Each structure stands twice: as structure tokens, then as C-alpha cells.
Amino acid sequence: MFLAGLALVAWTLLSAIRTVVLPRSAQSLLGRGVFRSLATVFRFIAGDRASFSWRDRVWALFGPIGLLGMAAAWVVLVLFGFMAMFWAVQHDGWSQAFFLSGSSLLTLGFAPAATFWERVLAFGEATIGLGLVALLIAFLPALYSSFQRREVKVGELEVRAGTPPSAPVFISRLYAIGRLEQMESTWLEWETWFIELQESHTSYPALNFFRSPTPDHHWITAAGAVLDSAALVVSSVDIPHNPEPQLCIRAGFIALRRIADFFGIEYDRDPQQTDPISIARQEFDEVYEVLRAAGVPMKPDQDQAWVDWAGWRVNYDTVLLQLAELTMAPYAPWSSDRSSPSHRQPRLRSWGKRLVGKVAP
């Protein structure tokens, strides 16, 4: 029984280290169990047929409550692990072992240890209890610092790409203010954002479920809008060649793939340019015409532009949609609008009617 309790405590501490201390993507069986169990409860509360606003309010609590659930699981498992060890060394019954373990873990001291080995266990458990508290105190500022850095760029995108963010609005507004050919710094900033996203959202996987302060903002729809914009600029917009949007696309789909790998999402790691994507040719043509009507210089060969754009999109199409569904992202064209029918929002199929009036700065 002593060894079983010791193993439980060691396994719990390893989970805490993987979640809080280890600076890399690492799976935790305990963490997955807690979040999957909570997801079942939240899915039931939110309901598949409820409005998106209700589901958004419910799921906004999922990430924070998941973290609290993890902390509670660590405390409970350490308590029961030491309870088994206390029982093994004093044999005064499970009730007394429980009181000793709880008093030691929470440093309450109302159940004094009588023997040498009980005191050794009490000191060890109190140290672990204080250590878990210290880890959480250090962990939360780092988590929210990453969250704030992410949300600054997500909020900035509303100014440039509208709400919900979309590639044609982004490009049209940049053209209207004369910034379309001077976008190097913008693509570099988003390339850095994707690199930070990959690091933070795999090291702190709970961040994937932290929703933006504004209900219609979301990190995955922002990522999709930026990637689609960069792909349109590279494939379809007739401006001098610039490698920065291509590097931004590569940083983006690598980041989304790393996050997808953490959650076990399957995708083609070596897609071909001609592989099917979720965007129909008709949808691309509508966007192409909207941009041309807004005065954006477009490449004359529209067929080749479609082939080139689809060749970029295929690199992130599957992971973008799957992550939008996993995180229940708010409605946005070309990403969450086709990730799951449970969003219960109409898809934007007619770009011209909705976007022509929104391209002005």
C-alpha cells in the first residue's frame, strides 16, 4: 500500500511538472482526463441546439475551470497518495490516515504526527503542498502574459480586417490606404505571432480554450484570415514579389500543425498542390471579383491564381478547420463557417453583397 501511494504521488507530481514547469509540448494523461471530462459536462450544458451566444458564454469558462480542475486533481491525488502511505506506517484506520494527510498537505497541523515516519511523511507532504501553490502562483502570470500578447494582435486585426476578420476586407483596406505594397513589417509581425503561438499553445495547452474578451474575436479565425490574406497576396494580387507573406504562411501552417499534433488531429503532412480543399472555386472567384471591383490590382490569369492560392491553402486547410471546431471558434468566413454545423450560423457564400460596402478605410 505504501508503494502504491508513493507511485500515485510521483505520477501526480510528474503531471504537474509536465503541465507547469517543462518548457515544451508534453502530454499529461491526468490533464487530458480532466479536460475531456469537463468537456463532456460543458458540452451537455451548452447544448448542440442552443444559440452560439449561449454556447460562447458557457465555453468561455472551460479553460479557466479546466485549470482549476487540474489544480484540484493534483491536491486530491496527493492527499490520497499520502493517505495510503500514512495508513501503511501507522495502521490506525483510513479515517486517521485521511486526517493526517489533509492536515499535512494543507499545513493545518490539527492532526499531529506521533511517530518518526509519520513526521517524515507529514514534512514531505507539507513541502509538496507548498510547492504546488508556488507552481500555480508562478504559472498563472506566465499563462496570462501569453494570452495578452496573443490578444493584442487579434484585436488589432479587427481594425484592418473587420469583424469577423476576412481576407478580402484585409487586402481591400490595405489597398485603400496605400499600404498594400509596404506590408513587410505586417507580415513579419504576424510571422512572429505565429511562432509565439506555436510555443505558448503547446507548452500551455489550456490557452487554446481561453476565449477572447470580445465574443466575436478568436485566435484561430484571426490566424485563418491572415493566412488567407497572405496566400491571396502571393497568388492573386499583382504587386512586386515579396518573400515576407510566403514566410508568414509557412510560419502559420507550421504553428497550426504543431498545435494539431498536440491534440492528435490527423492531417496530410505532405499535401499536393492539387489536393482538394474546403474552399470551392466559385468562392475564390467571388473574392477575386470583389477585390478587383475595389480597385486592387489583380493578376490577369485567374485560373492560375486559383491554382496557386489553393496550393498555399492546402497546407493549413484541414488543421485550421479542425482547430476551429475543437475550440468552438466564433463564426468567420473560410474557417469556422465550415468547421462544424453546431455553430448554427449561415455561411458567407455571397462575398460581393457583404463585403463591397466594407472595403473603405
Buried (B, 14 or more C-beta within 10 A) or exposed (E): BBEEBBEBBEEBBBBBEBBBEEEEBBEBEBBBBBBEEBBEEBBEBBEEEBEBEEBBBBBBBBBEBBBBBBBEBBBEBBBBBBBBBBBBBBEBEEEBBBBBBBBBBBEEEEBEBEEEBBEEBBEBBBEBBEEBEEBBEEBEEEBEEBBEBBBEBBBBBBEBBBBBBBBBBBBBBBBBEEBBBEBEEBBBBBBBBBBBBBBBBBBBBBBBBBBBEEEBBBBBBBBBBBBBBBBBBBBBBEBEEBEBBBBBBBBBBBBBBBBBBBBEBEBEEEBEEEBEBBBEEEBBBBBBBBBEEBEBBBBEEBEEBBEBBBBBBBBBBBBBBBBBBBBBBBBBBBBBBBBBEBBEBEEBEEBEEBBBEBBEE
